[in-house]
C-alpha cells in the first residue's frame, strides 16, 4: 500500500482511470472492469466531472454517474475516489461559485457524502487564484471534500497555490496530477517533482501508458483509419520509441510481466509517484494494470529503462 502525500489515504499504487466509462466502455463493461479491478485489490479510482462530454450524445458526468451506480450496487469498502472540476460543460472554470456547484453535482452523481480527493483539473487564468484556493478550502471545512489536489498546473502556480493556502491557514494540496510517462518525462522531472518533494505531495500521473503506446501494441507509425488515440500512440513508434519498447519487453520477460506492467512499474518507482493512472475499456486489460502495481524492478533495470527512454522523449 502507498499513502497519498500527507493524507491518510492508503491505496494500492495504481489508479483506475474512469475516462472510458460511458465512452468506450458502456455500463455493463464499466461495471465488469470496476469489479475486476476491485477483486484484484484495486481501491483507487480517478475520474472528472467532464468525462466524457466529448463523446457524441454525452453531456458530461457520465463517468461519475456510472462509478456512483457501481458504488451503490457493490458497496465496496475502503475505495478512494478522486474527481476533478473545471471541464464539465455546465461548470467550466474555477470561480468560487462554480467550484461549489460542481462539487455538489459530483457528490450527487457519485452518491457519496464527501469526495476523497478533489482536483482543480486545469488552471483558470480568468479567476484569481485566491478565489479558487478559498473555494477549495471551504469545501474541506464543510466536509464536502477530504483532500485537495491540482492537475495540469505549472510548478510556479503550484507554489503560488501553496503560498496562498499557507497564508490563509487552509489545507495544502496533497497530490499533483501531471502528464508523465517513459516518453514524457523532462518537464515533470525538472519542475514538478521538486515541488512535490518540497511540500510532501504525491504525483498521480495520467497518460501513464502514453495512450497505449507503452503497451507495445503500436509498432508502426501507420495508424490510418484507427482512432485518434491510436494515431497519437502510433506517432511515438519512432526508432527510439521502438527501442524503448524492446527494452521494456526484455525487462518484462525477465519477470514474466507484460510491457504495460513493466511501464507502470518504472513509473511507480520514480520519486514522489504514488499511483499511475491507467484505464481499461476491456476486462482482460485489468490484470496487466494490477500486475504493474505489484511488479518490483531492480535499480539497474529502472536505470536501464530511464537511459533508453531519453532518446524517445515526445
C-alpha positions in Angstrom: 0.0 0.0 0.0 1.0 3.6 -0.6 -0.1 6.8 1.1 -1.0 9.8 -1.0 1.1 12.8 0.1 0.4 14.0 3.6 -3.1 12.5 3.6 -4.4 9.4 5.4 -5.4 7.8 2.0 -3.7 4.5 1.7 -4.1 2.9 -1.7 -2.7 0.1 -3.9 -0.2 2.0 -6.1 -2.4 2.1 -9.2 -5.4 4.4 -10.1 -8.1 3.1 -12.4 -8.8 5.8 -15.0 -12.5 6.5 -15.4 -12.3 8.5 -18.6 -13.5 5.5 -20.6 -16.7 4.9 -18.6 -19.7 6.0 -20.6 -17.5 6.5 -23.6 -15.6 3.4 -25.0 -16.9 1.3 -22.1 -20.7 1.0 -21.7 -22.4 0.4 -18.4 -22.0 -3.3 -18.3 -18.4 -3.2 -19.4 -17.6 -0.4 -16.9 -19.1 -2.4 -14.1 -17.2 -5.5 -15.2 -13.9 -3.5 -15.3 -14.6 -2.0 -11.9 -15.4 -5.4 -10.5 -12.2 -7.0 -11.8 -10.1 -4.0 -10.5 -11.6 -4.2 -7.0 -11.4 -8.0 -6.9 -7.8 -7.8 -7.7 -7.1 -5.4 -4.8 -7.5 -2.1 -6.6 -9.0 0.6 -4.5 -8.2 4.0 -6.1 -10.5 5.3 -8.9 -9.9 8.5 -10.9 -12.5 10.5 -12.8 -13.6 14.0 -13.6 -16.9 15.9 -13.9 -16.2 16.5 -17.6 -15.8 12.8 -18.5 -17.0 12.2 -21.2 -18.7 15.3 -22.6 -16.7 14.9 -25.8 -18.4 11.7 -26.9 -21.5 12.0 -29.2 -24.7 12.1 -27.2 -22.9 12.8 -23.9 -23.3 15.9 -21.8 -20.6 15.3 -19.1 -20.8 13.5 -15.8 -21.3 10.1 -17.4 -18.2 8.6 -15.8 -19.1 9.8 -12.3 -22.6 8.6 -12.7 -21.5 5.0 -13.6 -19.0 5.0 -10.8 -21.7 6.1 -8.4 -24.1 3.4 -9.6 -21.3 0.8 -9.2 -20.5 2.1 -5.6 -24.2 1.9 -4.7 -24.6 -1.6 -6.2 -21.4 -3.1 -4.8 -20.9 -1.1 -1.6 -17.1 -1.8 -1.7 -15.1 -1.0 1.4 -12.1 1.4 1.5 -12.4 2.7 -2.0 -10.8 6.1 -2.7 -12.5 8.2 -5.4 -10.8 11.2 -6.9 -12.6 13.6 -9.2 -11.9 17.0 -10.8 -13.6 20.3 -11.5 -13.4 22.8 -14.4 -14.3 21.0 -17.6 -18.0 20.0 -17.3 -20.0 22.0 -19.9 -22.2 23.4 -17.1 -19.4 24.1 -14.7 -16.4 25.5 -16.6 -13.6 27.2 -14.8 -12.6 27.6 -11.1 -14.6 30.6 -9.8 -15.7 30.1 -6.2 -19.3 29.7 -7.1 -18.6 27.2 -9.8 -16.3 25.1 -7.7 -19.0 24.8 -5.0 -21.8 24.0 -7.5 -19.6 21.5 -9.4 -18.6 19.7 -6.2 -22.2 19.4 -5.2 -23.1 18.0 -8.6 -20.2 15.5 -8.5 -21.3 14.3 -5.0 -24.8 13.7 -6.3 -23.6 11.7 -9.3 -21.1 9.7 -7.2 -23.6 9.1 -4.4 -21.1 9.8 -1.7 -21.1 12.2 1.3 -17.6 13.5 0.6 -15.0 13.4 -2.2 -11.8 11.8 -1.1 -9.5 13.7 -3.4 -10.7 16.8 -5.4 -8.5 18.2 -8.1 -8.5 21.6 -9.8 -8.4 20.0 -13.3 -7.0 22.8 -15.3 -5.7 26.2 -14.2 -8.1 29.1 -14.7 -6.3 32.3 -15.7 -9.6 34.3 -15.6 -10.2 33.6 -11.9 -7.9 35.0 -9.2 -6.1 32.0 -7.6 -7.0 33.4 -4.2 -10.7 32.8 -5.0 -10.1 29.2 -6.2 -7.9 28.3 -3.1 -10.6 29.8 -0.8 -13.3 27.8 -2.6 -11.4 24.5 -2.2 -10.7 25.3 1.5 -14.3 25.9 2.2 -15.2 22.6 0.7 -12.8 20.9 3.1 -14.1 22.9 6.0 -17.7 22.0 5.2 -16.9 18.3 4.8 -17.7 18.0 1.1 -14.0 17.2 0.3 -11.4 15.4 2.3 -8.3 16.4 0.4 -7.3 19.0 -2.2 -5.2 18.4 -5.3 -4.2 20.0 -8.5 -3.9 18.8 -12.1 -2.1 20.3 -15.1 -0.7 23.2 -13.0 2.8 24.6 -13.6 5.4 24.4 -10.8 5.1 28.2 -10.4 1.3 28.1 -10.0 1.5 25.2 -7.6 3.9 27.2 -5.4 1.6 30.2 -5.6 -1.4 28.0 -4.6 0.6 26.7 -1.6 1.7 30.1 -0.5 -1.9 31.4 -0.6 -3.2 28.3 1.3 -0.5 28.7 3.9 -1.3 32.4 4.4 -5.0 31.5 4.8 -4.4 28.6 7.1 -6.0 26.3 4.5 -5.2 22.7 3.7 -2.4 22.3 1.2 -2.7 20.1 -1.9 -1.6 16.6 -1.2 -1.3 15.4 -4.8 -0.4 16.6 -8.3 -1.7 15.0 -11.5 0.7 15.6 -14.4 1.2 14.1 -17.8 4.1 11.7 -17.1 5.4 8.5 -18.5 8.5 7.0 -20.1 8.2 9.1 -23.2 7.1 12.3 -21.5 9.5 12.9 -18.6 11.6 16.0 -18.9 9.4 18.9 -17.8 7.8 16.9 -14.9 11.1 15.7 -13.5 12.7 19.1 -13.8 9.9 21.2 -12.4 7.0 19.3 -10.8 8.9 16.6 -8.9 11.0 19.1 -6.9 7.8 20.9 -5.8 6.2 17.7 -4.8 9.3 16.7 -2.8 9.5 20.0 -1.1 5.9 20.0 0.1 5.3 16.3 0.7 2.9 15.9 -2.3 2.4 12.8 -4.4 2.3 12.5 -8.1 -0.6 10.6 -9.7 0.4 10.7 -13.3 -2.1 10.4 -16.2 -1.3 9.1 -19.7 0.8 6.5 -17.8 0.8 4.3 -20.8 1.1 7.1 -23.4 -2.3 6.4 -25.0 -1.4 2.7 -25.3 2.0 3.1 -26.9 3.7 1.8 -23.8 1.7 -1.4 -24.0 3.7 -2.4 -27.1 0.6 -2.5 -29.2 1.8 0.1 -31.7 5.0 -0.8 -33.5 4.4 1.2 -36.7 3.6 4.9 -37.3 0.8 3.9 -39.7 -2.5 4.1 -37.8 -4.6 5.5 -40.6 -8.3 4.8 -40.1 -7.8 4.0 -36.4 -9.0 6.1 -33.5 -7.4 9.5 -32.7 -5.9 7.8 -29.6 -4.3 5.1 -31.8 -2.9 7.7 -34.2 -1.4 9.6 -31.2 0.2 6.4 -29.9 1.5 5.4 -33.4 3.3 8.7 -33.7 5.6 7.6 -30.9 6.7 4.5 -32.9 9.9 6.1 -33.9 13.2 4.2 -33.9 13.9 5.5 -30.5 10.4 4.7 -29.3 10.6 1.2 -30.6 14.0 0.7 -28.9 12.3 1.6 -25.7 9.5 -0.9 -26.3 12.2 -3.6 -27.0 13.9 -2.7 -23.7 10.6 -2.9 -21.8 9.9 -6.2 -23.3 13.3 -7.6 -22.4 13.0 -6.3 -18.8 9.4 -7.6 -18.5 10.3 -11.0 -19.8 12.8 -11.4 -17.0 9.9 -11.1 -14.6 7.2 -12.8 -16.6 5.5 -9.4 -17.0 3.9 -7.6 -19.9 5.3 -4.4 -21.5 2.4 -2.4 -19.9 3.0 -3.8 -16.4 6.7 -3.0 -16.8 6.0 0.6 -17.9 3.8 1.1 -14.9 6.4 -0.4 -12.6 9.0 2.0 -13.9 6.7 5.0 -13.3 5.7 3.8 -9.9 9.4 3.7 -8.9 10.0 7.3 -9.7 10.4 9.9 -6.9 7.1 11.1 -5.4 4.9 8.9 -7.6 2.1 7.3 -5.6 0.0 5.7 -8.3 0.0 5.9 -12.1 -3.4 6.3 -13.7 -4.3 3.7 -16.4 -7.7 2.9 -17.9 -9.2 -0.3 -19.2 -12.1 -0.5 -21.7 -12.0 -4.3 -21.6 -11.9 -6.6 -18.6 -9.0 -8.6 -19.9 -6.8 -5.4 -19.7 -7.2 -5.1 -15.9 -4.8 -7.9 -15.0 -1.9 -6.2 -16.7 -2.6 -3.0 -14.9 -2.8 -4.7 -11.5 0.4 -6.5 -12.2 2.1 -3.2 -12.8 1.1 -2.1 -9.2 3.0 -5.1 -7.8 5.9 -5.6 -10.1 9.2 -4.6 -8.4 12.0 -3.8 -10.8 15.7 -3.8 -9.8 17.6 -0.5 -9.6 19.7 -1.5 -12.6 16.5 -2.2 -14.6 15.0 1.1 -13.7 18.2 2.9 -14.7 18.4 1.0 -18.0 14.9 1.9 -19.0 15.5 5.5 -18.0 18.6 5.7 -20.2 16.9 4.1 -23.2 13.9 6.4 -22.8 15.9 9.6 -23.0 16.1 9.4 -26.8 12.4 8.6 -27.1 11.0 11.8 -25.4 7.9 13.0 -27.2 
